[in-house]
């Protein structure tokens, strides 16, 4: 019997941590427990041009060439681009339909890395619009991608949501912190209700009184970690051995951090790739950083 081929999809992968995740998946696959037959990685990004450019970059990447992991160099792995904008429902549905048709046996790995950060950068300051746009991608977009792509994972598959330490709960009032913890143990609508509460409080200029920080990115990422935990709980009941985890890549030097950051993108990619490819003792619903589970 031919060896089982493996399929992965990585969102927001044309640069920074996403690009490094694709590179590390290709590098680590040959020695991972998942290693079987050929490995196909879908590198997705909003821009057709930047995505195609990213695939070219990886095809001539010195690390990948030296390791001979790509098919063109005699290895197992092929990297293909697919256009995906997680802030658009239709774009997510198109990608999901494409995967279902191309890979009726299912996928092995989905890594949701796509995200945006506006606070004080592209759209100066903090206001209701920044919150709306940030939540649309980081919370609702990632949630929709998770919901649509999770059923495509085959038994034993892995779903990894790249969240952030910015979403840790130490920035909140006790009441809101407990509400997040409770919501994550309840269900996704409970988490979404908290995001809507934040949005409403910001619209009234009262988020601080409501116990939230004035930080759209941080709250969107707290929501992402919370819904990941809620979905992991749901998925565990299906008994398919699919592991769903959230992680923080650490403070990585990327465009998003304006070049600040102590880690290289490849170092930042280690935890998401470990959760996707390696033996994590069957753990699901965790929040991970520096290759270990930490308190959220």
C-alpha positions in Angstrom: 0.0 0.0 0.0 1.3 3.5 -0.9 2.3 5.6 2.1 -0.4 8.0 3.4 0.1 11.5 1.9 -0.1 14.4 4.3 -1.8 17.8 3.8 -1.4 21.0 5.8 -2.8 24.5 5.5 -1.3 27.7 7.0 -3.1 31.0 7.0 -1.4 34.4 6.8 1.8 32.7 5.6 3.3 35.1 3.1 5.7 36.7 5.6 6.9 36.8 9.2 5.8 33.9 11.5 3.5 32.4 9.0 6.2 32.0 6.4 8.6 30.6 9.0 5.9 28.1 10.0 5.7 26.8 6.5 9.5 26.6 6.3 9.7 24.7 9.6 6.9 22.3 8.7 8.9 21.4 5.6 12.2 21.0 7.6 10.7 19.1 10.5 8.3 16.8 8.7 10.9 14.1 7.7 11.8 13.4 11.3 8.3 13.9 12.8 5.9 11.2 14.0 3.5 12.3 11.2 6.1 11.4 8.5 4.5 9.2 6.0 4.3 9.8 2.2 4.4 13.1 0.3 3.6 16.3 2.2 1.6 19.1 0.6 1.5 22.5 2.4 -0.9 25.2 1.3 0.6 28.6 2.0 -2.3 31.0 2.1 -2.4 34.8 2.1 -4.7 37.6 1.0 -2.5 38.8 -1.8 -2.0 36.6 -4.9 1.2 38.4 -5.7 2.8 38.3 -2.3 1.7 34.6 -1.8 3.3 33.5 -5.1 6.4 35.5 -4.1 6.5 33.7 -0.8 6.4 30.3 -2.4 9.3 31.3 -4.7 11.3 32.5 -1.7 10.9 29.1 0.0 11.7 27.2 -3.2 15.1 28.9 -3.3 15.5 29.0 0.5 19.1 27.9 1.4 18.0 26.0 4.5 15.4 24.0 2.6 17.8 23.4 -0.3 20.5 22.1 2.1 18.0 19.8 3.8 16.7 18.5 0.4 13.2 18.5 1.8 11.3 19.9 -1.2 10.2 17.6 -4.1 12.3 19.7 -6.5 15.4 18.7 -4.5 14.4 15.0 -4.0 12.4 15.4 -0.8 8.7 14.9 0.2 7.3 18.4 0.4 5.4 20.6 -2.1 4.4 24.1 -1.2 1.4 25.6 -3.0 -0.2 29.0 -2.8 -3.9 29.6 -2.3 -5.6 33.0 -1.9 -7.4 33.4 1.4 -8.7 36.4 3.3 -10.1 35.3 6.6 -12.0 38.5 7.1 -14.3 37.5 4.2 -16.8 34.7 4.7 -16.9 33.8 1.0 -13.1 33.5 0.8 -13.1 31.0 3.7 -15.9 29.0 2.1 -14.1 28.9 -1.2 -11.0 27.6 0.4 -12.9 25.0 2.4 -14.8 23.8 -0.7 -11.6 23.6 -2.7 -9.9 21.5 0.0 -12.9 19.2 0.3 -12.8 18.6 -3.4 -9.0 18.2 -3.7 -8.6 16.1 -0.6 -11.7 14.0 0.1 -9.7 12.0 2.6 -9.1 15.1 4.7 -6.3 17.3 6.0 -3.8 16.6 8.7 -2.9 20.1 9.9 -4.5 23.5 10.0 -2.5 26.4 11.4 -4.5 29.7 11.7 -1.8 32.4 11.8 -3.5 35.2 9.9 -4.1 38.3 12.0 -3.9 42.1 12.1 -2.8 44.7 14.5 -4.0 48.3 14.1 -3.6 49.8 17.5 -1.8 53.1 17.0 -0.2 51.9 13.7 -2.1 51.9 10.4 -5.2 53.6 11.9 -4.0 56.0 14.5 -5.1 55.5 18.1 -7.9 53.4 19.5 -11.5 53.7 18.6 -14.7 51.7 17.8 -13.6 51.3 14.2 -10.2 49.9 15.1 -12.0 47.5 17.4 -14.5 46.4 14.8 -11.8 45.8 12.1 -9.5 44.0 14.5 -12.2 41.7 15.8 -13.5 41.0 12.3 -10.2 39.4 11.4 -8.6 38.2 14.6 -11.7 36.9 16.3 -14.5 36.4 13.9 -12.3 35.5 10.9 -10.2 33.0 12.8 -13.3 31.6 14.4 -15.0 31.1 11.0 -11.8 29.5 9.5 -11.6 27.2 12.6 -15.3 26.2 12.2 -15.1 25.6 8.5 -11.7 23.8 8.4 -12.0 21.7 11.6 -14.4 19.1 10.0 -11.9 18.7 7.1 -9.3 17.3 9.5 -9.0 13.5 9.5 -8.8 11.4 12.7 -5.7 12.4 14.7 -5.4 15.7 12.9 -4.1 19.0 14.5 -5.6 22.5 14.6 -3.3 25.2 15.9 -4.4 28.8 16.5 -1.6 31.3 16.8 -2.8 33.6 19.5 -0.7 35.9 21.7 0.6 36.6 25.1 -1.1 40.0 24.6 -4.3 38.0 25.2 -3.2 36.8 28.7 -5.8 37.6 31.3 -3.7 39.6 33.7 -4.8 42.9 32.1 -8.5 42.5 33.1 -10.7 43.2 36.1 -11.3 40.1 38.2 -14.9 40.0 36.9 -13.9 40.0 33.2 -11.1 37.6 33.8 -13.5 35.1 35.4 -16.0 35.7 32.6 -13.3 34.7 30.0 -12.4 31.6 32.0 -16.0 30.6 32.4 -16.9 31.4 28.7 -14.0 29.2 27.5 -15.4 26.3 29.6 -18.9 27.0 28.4 -19.2 27.4 24.6 -18.3 29.7 21.7 -21.4 31.9 21.9 -20.4 32.8 25.5 -17.0 33.9 24.3 -18.6 35.9 21.4 -20.9 37.6 23.9 -17.8 38.9 25.7 -16.3 40.3 22.4 -19.6 42.0 21.7 -19.6 43.4 25.3 -16.2 44.9 24.6 -17.3 46.4 21.3 -20.3 48.0 22.9 -18.2 49.4 25.8 -15.7 50.9 23.4 -18.5 52.5 21.4 -19.6 54.3 24.6 -16.0 55.1 25.5 -16.4 53.0 28.7 -14.2 49.9 28.1 -12.0 50.7 31.2 -15.1 51.0 33.5 -16.3 47.7 32.0 -13.0 46.0 33.1 -11.3 45.8 29.6 -8.0 47.3 28.5 -8.1 49.9 25.7 -6.4 47.4 23.3 -8.2 45.9 20.4 -5.4 43.4 19.5 -5.1 42.1 23.1 -8.8 41.6 23.6 -9.2 39.9 20.1 -6.4 37.5 21.1 -7.9 36.7 24.5 -11.1 35.9 22.6 -9.2 33.7 20.2 -7.6 31.7 23.0 -11.0 31.4 24.7 -12.9 30.1 21.7 -10.0 27.7 20.9 -10.4 26.2 24.3 -14.2 26.0 23.9 -13.9 24.3 20.4 -11.3 21.9 21.7 -13.8 20.8 24.4 -16.5 20.3 21.7 -14.1 18.4 19.4 -13.0 16.1 22.2 -16.6 14.8 22.5 -16.4 13.7 18.8 -13.7 11.2 19.8 -11.7 11.6 16.6 -8.3 12.2 18.3 -8.1 15.7 16.8 -6.0 18.0 19.0 -6.9 21.7 19.1 -4.5 24.1 20.8 -3.7 27.9 21.0 -0.2 29.2 21.3 1.9 32.4 21.5 5.0 32.4 19.3 6.7 34.8 21.7 8.0 38.4 20.9 9.2 37.9 17.4 10.9 40.4 15.1 8.4 40.9 12.3 6.6 43.8 10.5 3.9 43.5 13.2 6.3 44.3 16.0 8.0 46.9 13.9 11.2 44.9 14.1 11.2 44.9 17.9 11.3 41.4 19.4 13.8 39.0 20.8 13.0 36.0 18.7 13.6 35.3 15.0 10.5 34.2 13.0 11.9 30.7 12.9 12.2 30.6 16.7 8.6 31.9 16.9 7.5 29.1 14.6 8.8 26.3 16.9 5.8 26.1 19.2 3.1 26.1 16.5 5.0 23.5 14.5 5.5 21.3 17.6 1.8 21.4 18.2 1.2 20.5 14.5 3.8 17.8 13.9 5.1 16.3 17.1 4.0 14.2 20.0 2.3 16.4 22.6 0.9 13.6 24.7 -2.6 13.9 23.4 -3.1 17.4 24.9 -5.9 19.5 23.6 -7.4 22.9 24.6 -4.1 24.2 25.9 -2.3 27.6 25.6 1.3 27.1 24.8 4.5 29.2 24.7 8.2 28.2 24.4 7.2 24.6 23.6 5.3 24.1 26.8 1.8 24.6 28.1 1.4 27.7 30.2 -1.3 29.4 32.3 -3.5 31.6 30.1 
